[in-house]
Amino acid sequence: MENTLENLPLGLNLRLKYNLAELGLEGYEENDLVLDTTHDLMTFFQQNVCSCKNTKRDPKTCYEKVGFKKFFERHLQLCALEPNELELFIKAQLMSFETTSITSEFRHNYRYNFSHQLPLCKPVYIKLCGITEYMLKTLQGDLQANGYQKDFIKTLDMYLKLNPVLMLI
Ligand SMILES: [Zn+2]
């Protein structure tokens, strides 16, 4: 068997394949988590699932807008959350993303963002959060049914005070 890159054990293969410094990740150790995540995200972006590429108003892809390092760091932060924390965080974001007008209250629209200045398309937002489209839909449905109750707002408020890092997101 030829000793090509593909035939090497995955860990070693990834160490040869990615130059972390070129991706802005020079401060990171080349451990399995960092390399696997890099590989996963690079593979994702190479698949061109970003759907905002060809619009005239915003000709840049999500990858070009956010940059690998920022995306990588936020993705790791979100993946490290407990499932209930992630759910709360996404719901809070969805509340601020919602653009539904009063006249169309039965059709909910969302504008997904990385931050205030950086809009993301839905497929990339889903990847950022490490969730499935089904989960996003479930959370949206849940929010529309119960989201604006006092208890939810109170829990959310408490949670954000305990996790100031996420408040900046
Ligand atoms: Zn996009």
Residues whose N, C-alpha, C, O or C-beta is under 5 A from the ligand:
A	BS01	ZN	C50 S51 C52 T61 C62 L120 C121 V124
